[in-house]
């Protein structure tokens, strides 16, 4: 199970096995307030790399056709290569300003 911690400037989480297998990072709905709107590009610094990416919004009926909803994902190939995703890896997004964010691994 993923652990999430959200503040006004940070989003910390632990990656699940599903995220690693699907090569994506799930952004919970409560953390969306930290980021630009889905599909709007922003700069993400990962180590020494500067990436332009965005959060995707995907329509879903995984809880039944009567309960359609959205899932929010970050699935950028360059980002995935930089992070070397593993289950239970802790990561932290830090908002630098409205268009720039830092992503780092955290100690677990």
ROVEXVO-349601 format. One record per residue (C-alpha): residue number from 1; x negated, y negated, z negated. Coordinates in Angstrom, 1 decimal. Layout:
<sites>
+-----+--------+--------+--------+
! num !   east !  north !     up !
+-----+--------+--------+--------+
! NUM !      X !      Y !      Z !
...
+-----+--------+--------+--------+
</sites>
This chain:
<sites>
+-----+--------+--------+--------+
! num !   east !  north !     up !
+-----+--------+--------+--------+
!   1 !    0.0 !    0.0 !    0.0 !
!   2 !   -1.2 !   -3.5 !    0.9 !
!   3 !   -1.8 !   -6.0 !   -1.9 !
!   4 !   -1.1 !   -9.6 !   -1.0 !
!   5 !   -2.0 !  -12.8 !   -2.9 !
!   6 !   -0.8 !  -16.1 !   -1.4 !
!   7 !   -1.6 !  -19.7 !   -2.5 !
!   8 !   -1.1 !  -23.0 !   -0.7 !
!   9 !   -4.6 !  -22.6 !    1.0 !
!  10 !   -5.4 !  -18.8 !    0.9 !
!  11 !   -4.0 !  -15.5 !    1.9 !
!  12 !   -5.7 !  -12.4 !    0.4 !
!  13 !   -4.7 !   -8.9 !    1.3 !
!  14 !   -5.9 !   -5.3 !    1.4 !
!  15 !   -5.7 !   -3.6 !    4.7 !
!  16 !   -3.6 !   -0.5 !    5.0 !
!  17 !   -4.4 !    2.6 !    7.0 !
!  18 !   -1.7 !    1.8 !    9.4 !
!  19 !   -3.2 !   -1.7 !   10.1 !
!  20 !   -6.6 !   -0.1 !   10.8 !
!  21 !   -5.2 !    2.6 !   13.1 !
!  22 !   -3.1 !    0.0 !   15.0 !
!  23 !   -6.0 !   -2.5 !   15.1 !
!  24 !   -4.0 !   -5.3 !   13.7 !
!  25 !   -3.6 !   -7.4 !   10.5 !
!  26 !   -0.1 !   -7.8 !    9.3 !
!  27 !    0.8 !  -11.3 !    8.0 !
!  28 !    3.6 !  -11.1 !    5.5 !
!  29 !    6.5 !  -13.5 !    6.0 !
!  30 !    5.7 !  -15.3 !    2.8 !
!  31 !    2.2 !  -16.1 !    4.1 !
!  32 !    3.4 !  -17.7 !    7.3 !
!  33 !    3.6 !  -21.1 !    5.7 !
!  34 !   -0.2 !  -21.1 !    5.5 !
!  35 !   -0.7 !  -20.7 !    9.3 !
!  36 !    0.4 !  -22.5 !   12.5 !
!  37 !    3.7 !  -21.2 !   14.0 !
!  38 !    3.5 !  -17.8 !   15.7 !
!  39 !    1.9 !  -17.9 !   19.2 !
!  40 !    0.3 !  -21.3 !   18.5 !
!  41 !   -3.5 !  -21.0 !   18.8 !
!  42 !   -5.8 !  -21.9 !   15.9 !
!  43 !   -9.6 !  -21.5 !   15.2 !
!  44 !  -10.7 !  -18.7 !   13.0 !
!  45 !  -14.3 !  -18.5 !   11.7 !
!  46 !  -15.4 !  -15.0 !   11.0 !
!  47 !  -19.1 !  -14.9 !    9.8 !
!  48 !  -21.0 !  -16.9 !   12.4 !
!  49 !  -18.3 !  -16.4 !   15.1 !
!  50 !  -15.7 !  -19.0 !   16.1 !
!  51 !  -12.6 !  -17.4 !   17.6 !
!  52 !   -9.4 !  -18.9 !   19.1 !
!  53 !   -6.5 !  -16.7 !   18.2 !
!  54 !   -2.8 !  -16.8 !   17.1 !
!  55 !   -0.3 !  -14.8 !   15.1 !
!  56 !    2.1 !  -12.8 !   17.2 !
!  57 !    5.8 !  -12.5 !   16.4 !
!  58 !    7.3 !   -9.1 !   17.3 !
!  59 !   11.0 !   -8.3 !   17.3 !
!  60 !   11.8 !   -5.0 !   15.4 !
!  61 !   14.7 !   -2.8 !   14.4 !
!  62 !   12.7 !   -0.5 !   12.2 !
!  63 !   15.2 !   -0.9 !    9.4 !
!  64 !   18.1 !   -0.1 !   11.7 !
!  65 !   19.7 !   -1.8 !   14.7 !
!  66 !   22.1 !   -3.7 !   12.4 !
!  67 !   19.1 !   -5.4 !   10.7 !
!  68 !   16.9 !   -6.9 !   13.4 !
!  69 !   13.9 !   -8.9 !   12.2 !
!  70 !   10.4 !  -10.0 !   13.0 !
!  71 !    6.9 !   -8.6 !   12.2 !
!  72 !    4.0 !  -11.0 !   12.2 !
!  73 !    0.6 !   -9.7 !   13.4 !
!  74 !   -2.9 !  -10.8 !   14.1 !
!  75 !   -4.4 !   -8.4 !   16.7 !
!  76 !   -7.2 !  -10.1 !   18.5 !
!  77 !   -9.8 !   -7.7 !   20.0 !
!  78 !  -12.7 !  -10.0 !   19.2 !
!  79 !  -11.6 !  -10.4 !   15.6 !
!  80 !  -11.2 !   -6.6 !   15.2 !
!  81 !  -14.8 !   -6.1 !   16.5 !
!  82 !  -16.1 !   -8.6 !   14.0 !
!  83 !  -14.4 !   -7.2 !   10.9 !
!  84 !  -15.1 !   -3.4 !   11.3 !
!  85 !  -11.7 !   -2.6 !    9.9 !
!  86 !  -11.4 !    0.1 !    7.2 !
!  87 !   -8.4 !    1.1 !    5.0 !
!  88 !   -8.5 !   -0.7 !    1.6 !
!  89 !  -10.8 !   -3.4 !    3.0 !
!  90 !  -10.0 !   -6.7 !    1.2 !
!  91 !   -9.8 !   -9.8 !    3.4 !
!  92 !   -9.2 !  -13.5 !    2.6 !
!  93 !   -7.9 !  -16.2 !    4.9 !
!  94 !   -8.9 !  -19.7 !    3.8 !
!  95 !   -7.2 !  -22.7 !    5.4 !
!  96 !   -9.7 !  -25.4 !    6.2 !
!  97 !   -7.3 !  -27.7 !    7.9 !
!  98 !   -4.1 !  -27.4 !   10.0 !
!  99 !   -6.0 !  -25.9 !   12.9 !
! 100 !   -9.0 !  -24.1 !   11.3 !
! 101 !   -9.3 !  -21.1 !    9.1 !
! 102 !  -12.1 !  -19.0 !    7.6 !
! 103 !  -11.8 !  -15.2 !    7.3 !
! 104 !  -14.0 !  -13.2 !    5.0 !
! 105 !  -14.2 !   -9.9 !    3.4 !
! 106 !  -13.6 !   -9.7 !   -0.3 !
! 107 !  -14.9 !   -7.4 !   -3.0 !
! 108 !  -12.5 !   -4.6 !   -4.1 !
+-----+--------+--------+--------+
</sites>
